[in-house]
């Protein structure tokens, strides 16, 4: 599903622009009345979002956020080096006991964290 949503060939529909760090798109099919979108891969966007962040918890894995490759150590540095109002991350967002915490998953991808 991730390969299908990250392919960059043909006409693509981007719900969030790439310059905001969102790389997922779907197929855009022209029709007589405008266009249709196919292969949107949004069956459960909350679950998919949390699932994409879980590799951060493993020391040997990194995650691509926009143009950046990140690891949980990078996010921990952001929280330690910059004042709280600049990033909004709390200790519970970095040391996640609940890997399905939707609020923490959202905070970790804020543009100000990037």
C-alpha positions in Angstrom: 0.0 0.0 0.0 2.9 2.4 0.8 4.5 1.7 -2.6 1.2 2.4 -4.3 0.8 5.7 -2.5 4.4 6.9 -3.0 4.8 6.2 -6.7 5.5 9.4 -8.7 4.4 8.4 -12.3 1.4 9.6 -14.2 -1.2 12.2 -13.0 -1.1 12.3 -9.2 -3.5 13.9 -6.7 -1.8 15.3 -3.7 -4.1 16.1 -0.8 -1.3 17.9 1.0 1.5 19.5 -1.0 5.0 17.9 -1.2 6.6 21.1 0.1 4.9 20.5 3.4 6.7 17.2 3.8 3.9 14.9 2.7 5.0 12.4 0.1 1.8 10.3 -0.3 -0.4 10.8 -3.3 -3.0 8.9 -5.3 -3.8 8.2 -8.9 -5.8 11.0 -10.7 -8.0 9.9 -13.6 -9.4 12.5 -15.9 -13.1 12.2 -16.6 -15.7 14.1 -18.6 -16.8 16.0 -15.4 -13.4 16.7 -14.0 -11.4 13.9 -12.4 -11.7 10.9 -10.1 -9.1 9.7 -7.6 -8.1 6.0 -7.2 -5.9 4.0 -4.9 -6.2 6.6 -2.1 -5.0 4.2 0.6 -6.9 6.0 3.4 -8.9 3.1 4.8 -7.8 4.1 8.4 -5.5 7.1 8.2 -5.1 7.3 12.0 -3.8 3.7 12.2 -1.6 4.2 9.1 -0.1 7.4 10.6 0.7 5.7 13.9 2.1 2.7 12.2 4.5 4.7 10.1 6.0 6.3 13.2 6.6 3.1 15.0 10.0 2.4 13.3 11.3 5.4 15.3 11.3 3.2 18.4 13.9 0.9 17.0 17.6 1.8 17.1 18.4 0.5 13.7 15.6 2.1 11.8 15.1 5.6 10.4 12.0 7.4 9.0 11.8 9.8 6.1 9.9 13.0 7.0 9.7 15.1 3.9 13.3 15.6 2.8 14.7 14.5 6.1 15.8 11.1 7.4 15.2 11.0 11.1 15.6 8.8 14.1 14.1 9.1 17.6 17.4 10.5 18.8 17.0 13.5 16.5 13.6 14.2 18.0 15.0 13.9 21.5 17.7 16.4 20.6 15.0 18.8 19.3 13.2 18.6 22.6 16.3 19.1 24.6 18.0 21.9 22.6 15.1 24.1 21.6 12.6 25.7 24.0 9.2 23.9 24.4 7.2 26.7 22.6 9.3 26.1 19.5 8.5 22.4 19.1 5.7 21.5 21.5 7.1 18.0 22.3 6.8 16.5 25.7 8.7 13.7 27.3 5.8 11.3 26.8 6.0 12.1 23.0 9.7 11.0 22.9 9.6 8.1 25.3 6.4 6.6 24.1 4.9 3.9 26.2 1.7 3.8 24.2 2.8 3.3 20.6 -0.8 3.9 19.4 -1.1 7.4 21.0 -2.6 9.5 18.2 -1.9 12.9 19.9 1.9 12.0 20.1 2.0 10.8 16.6 0.5 14.1 15.4 2.9 16.2 17.5 5.9 14.3 16.1 5.2 15.4 12.5 4.4 19.0 13.2 6.3 21.3 10.7 7.8 23.1 13.7 9.4 19.8 14.8 10.9 19.3 11.3 
